[in-house]
Amino acid sequence: LAGIGVEASQCLHIGDIQRTDVAGAKALGMAAAWIHRPKYAGNAQENYSPDLAVTGVGQLAQVLLPSEGSL
């Protein structure tokens, strides 16, 4: 992030495993979006308090880019 001049607090990390993706991003001061995909990662994940939880990339796009329509 330092190489591109961006603060962690200005970033959103997107991942599907709370233990690594959400917890790691939050530990660095980033916002974290969790893509809940039980088919791949299972349902039994400890809650690391993501800032945003969605069910897929399409829903994430709708949340982040509402004026762009669906992908």
N, C-alpha and C positions, 0 to 999 in steps of 0.2 A: 504494500500500500504506500509506503514511503517513496518508492520509486516512481509512482505516478501521482504523488502529491495528494492522496486521499486519506482522510481520517477513518478509522474503524467505525466511528459513530455515523458516518455517512453511507455505510454499506449495508446491504442486505444479503445474507448468505442463504442459499436455498439448498435444502437437502431432505433426504427421506429417512434418516436414522437419527432419532433424538439424542441418543447417547454420544454420538460423535459430531454430527452436523450442527444440531441446535446447541448442545452444551459447549462445543468448541467455539462457535461464533459468539455466543453470549459471553464466554470467558474473555474474549478479545475486545468486547465492547461493541460488537456488531448486532444489528437486528437479525432475527432468524425466522425464516419461513420453513415450515415443515410440510412436506408433501406426504400425506398419510396414504400409504400404499400397502395395505395389509397382505395383498397377494404376494408381495416380494419381501417385506420386512416384518410381517406378522402384526398382530394386534397388541401383544403384550410388551409395550414399550413404556419405560418409566417416563413420566411427564417432566420435561425440562423447560416448560413454559415458553414455547415458541411465541413470537409476536404475531404470527399469522399461521393458520393451519388450513390447508386446502386438500382436495382429493386428487388433484392432477395438475399438469402443466397448463391445460386449457383454462381451468378455474383460476389458476395463478395469474395468467395473462388477463383475464377479465377483471380481476381485482386490481392489478397494477396498471393496466391500460384500458380502463372502462370505455373511453371514447373511441378506441380502435375497433370495437366489436369483437366477436369471437374469432378464434383462429382455427 
